[in-house]
Amino acid sequence: MKNFMIALCLMTVSYAASAQYDPAFRFGIKAGANLSNINGSNDLTLASGNNPFNFKDNDNRSLGFAGGVFFRFGKTFYIQPEILLSQKGGRFNVYEDGVQDSNGKVDVRFSNLDVPILFGVRVAKFFRINVGPMASLRLSNNGKIGDSFDVITGENSAEFKNRLAYGYQAGVGFDFGRLSLDVRYEGNFTDIVKVEFDNATTASQFGKKSNLFQATLGFAIF
């Protein structure tokens, strides 16, 4: 019983100290998940001989990891730069002569280094609103779009032409002492997928942007 009371007192003191934590500068780590998709204004239709092939956006989202470090400068009004490893992706339905071909659904996955810079305001002690620009550097991808195009055309390919993309993030956050919860939406200003294709008009129709919903849990080290 005595040990239980001591442990309870230590937990109470620890919680009280955490609840009072409200510095003008924070540095911490964060981790969570992305629900992402890749889409554009047009689907792509290719003709190989007399057989048309269609690549269409799929509404299903891909689940990926997001995590890294964050800095926060300010209290009521603040700037929060972050450096995150972010796994993103999407799916395409592939059709041959109007019927889904053997490739079926092509899963596209890639890893990015994201650097968002968020400008925020704290509406209440625990609640924040933030928005800001983001640069995203692609580190790797699974190459399945290119593989699918090679099978269909035999000579043309689709690949991630833009390694560096620019976008934005916007969302809300909740602070509980050193802990923080952030929920955001991310969109792109620039295409992340372009096609190498002999017909420039056809290739231009396949410009694709990424979007995602992100939820992360953070812990302020100091």
ChimeraX attribute file (.defattr): number of C-alpha atoms within 10 A of each C-alpha:
attribute: neighborCount
match mode: 1-to-1
recipient: residues
	/A:1	6
	/A:2	7
	/A:3	8
	/A:4	9
	/A:5	10
	/A:6	11
	/A:7	12
	/A:8	12
	/A:9	12
	/A:10	12
	/A:11	12
	/A:12	12
	/A:13	12
	/A:14	11
	/A:15	15
	/A:16	12
	/A:17	12
	/A:18	14
	/A:19	14
	/A:20	11
	/A:21	15
	/A:22	15
	/A:23	13
	/A:24	12
	/A:25	15
	/A:26	18
	/A:27	17
	/A:28	18
	/A:29	19
	/A:30	22
	/A:31	18
	/A:32	18
	/A:33	20
	/A:34	25
	/A:35	20
	/A:36	25
	/A:37	24
	/A:38	24
	/A:39	22
	/A:40	16
	/A:41	10
	/A:42	14
	/A:43	15
	/A:44	18
	/A:45	18
	/A:46	17
	/A:47	13
	/A:48	12
	/A:49	7
	/A:50	7
	/A:51	11
	/A:52	14
	/A:53	22
	/A:54	20
	/A:55	23
	/A:56	20
	/A:57	22
	/A:58	17
	/A:59	14
	/A:60	13
	/A:61	18
	/A:62	19
	/A:63	19
	/A:64	18
	/A:65	18
	/A:66	22
	/A:67	22
	/A:68	17
	/A:69	17
	/A:70	21
	/A:71	17
	/A:72	21
	/A:73	16
	/A:74	16
	/A:75	16
	/A:76	13
	/A:77	15
	/A:78	18
	/A:79	19
	/A:80	20
	/A:81	19
	/A:82	21
	/A:83	18
	/A:84	21
	/A:85	20
	/A:86	25
	/A:87	25
	/A:88	27
	/A:89	23
	/A:90	24
	/A:91	23
	/A:92	23
	/A:93	17
	/A:94	23
	/A:95	19
	/A:96	20
	/A:97	12
	/A:98	11
	/A:99	11
	/A:100	15
	/A:101	14
	/A:102	9
	/A:103	16
	/A:104	13
	/A:105	17
	/A:106	19
	/A:107	16
	/A:108	18
	/A:109	21
	/A:110	17
	/A:111	20
	/A:112	21
	/A:113	20
	/A:114	24
	/A:115	19
	/A:116	23
	/A:117	22
	/A:118	21
	/A:119	18
	/A:120	23
	/A:121	17
	/A:122	19
	/A:123	11
	/A:124	10
	/A:125	12
	/A:126	12
	/A:127	15
	/A:128	20
	/A:129	19
	/A:130	21
	/A:131	21
	/A:132	18
	/A:133	19
	/A:134	21
	/A:135	17
	/A:136	23
	/A:137	17
	/A:138	21
	/A:139	14
	/A:140	14
	/A:141	17
	/A:142	13
	/A:143	15
	/A:144	16
	/A:145	22
	/A:146	16
	/A:147	16
	/A:148	17
	/A:149	19
	/A:150	14
	/A:151	12
	/A:152	18
	/A:153	15
	/A:154	11
	/A:155	10
	/A:156	14
	/A:157	19
	/A:158	20
	/A:159	17
	/A:160	19
	/A:161	13
	/A:162	13
	/A:163	14
	/A:164	16
	/A:165	20
	/A:166	18
	/A:167	20
	/A:168	19
	/A:169	22
	/A:170	18
	/A:171	19
	/A:172	17
	/A:173	19
	/A:174	18
	/A:175	19
	/A:176	17
	/A:177	18
	/A:178	21
	/A:179	18
	/A:180	18
	/A:181	19
	/A:182	19
	/A:183	18
	/A:184	18
	/A:185	18
	/A:186	21
	/A:187	18
	/A:188	20
	/A:189	13
	/A:190	15
	/A:191	22
	/A:192	22
	/A:193	21
	/A:194	19
	/A:195	23
	/A:196	16
	/A:197	16
	/A:198	11
	/A:199	8
	/A:200	10
	/A:201	9
	/A:202	14
	/A:203	17
	/A:204	15
	/A:205	16
	/A:206	22
	/A:207	19
	/A:208	21
	/A:209	20
	/A:210	22
	/A:211	22
	/A:212	22
	/A:213	19
	/A:214	22
	/A:215	19
	/A:216	19
	/A:217	17
	/A:218	21
	/A:219	20
	/A:220	19
	/A:221	10
	/A:222	11
